[in-house]
Amino acid sequence: MYKKIFAAALFISSYTVSFAQQIKIVDKPIVFDTTRIRLSLEYLKNRHGLVKSTPTIEPKIIVLHWTAAKTFSSTFNAFNTPKLPDGDRKDIASVSSLNTSSQFLIDRDGTIYRLMPENYFARHVIGLNYCAIGIENVGSRDFPLTPEQLAANEALVRYLTAKYPIEYLIGHYEYSRFKNTPLWKETNPNYLTGKDDPGKDFMEKVREDLKDLNLKGVPQQKNN
């Protein structure tokens, strides 16, 4: 059943892309089998306090990332397995064995790959997975993102905001600023990891070029 839903969702998304906007997206799905479905539903329940029958989200936030890897293939292979490899990512494995992933992955040349239907659940940002679409970019602090990736991110954000009620656009390094806001859903208040992706300079460029969309950044914290 889920294979049929997945195929139908990809077909509809591809049709929407070609019909609505001139943006090229290559579908290259990671494994989304019964194990990943089960672990996603468990994560939604145990980490976000949401009981659902399908591993789907209602997107409100777009989160930009970098992979900390130098190739598309190494990142794709890392995301492809439904479970975290034994002994890998001990900082996050303690709360769930669900592997990390994202809805999109952008290669160095700006090619946009869709790894799953856009409204499927992916584990990529603590506290916000249930409402966040993740865009991963092949690169790191020492392997800066390219002008082609910048253009691809901007085109993809425009596509997604035209399709979904997106309110926020943030870099991964900003995610913890949502703690103590209504959007934050994480059952363990101490579960946080330090992030610096996709770099402040990259986010500044993206925001400047997309300022006409009037997307929010991090929420303003109230003074006590």
Secondary structure by P-SEA (a helix, b strand, c coil): caaaaaaaaaaaaaaaaaccccbbbbbbcccccaaaaaaaaaaaacccccccccccccccbbbbbbcccccaaaaaaaaccccccccccccccccccbbbbccccccccccccccccccccccccccccccbbbbbccccccccccaaaaaaaaaaaaaaaaccccccccccccccccccccccccccccbbbbbccccaaaaaaaaaaacccccccccccccc
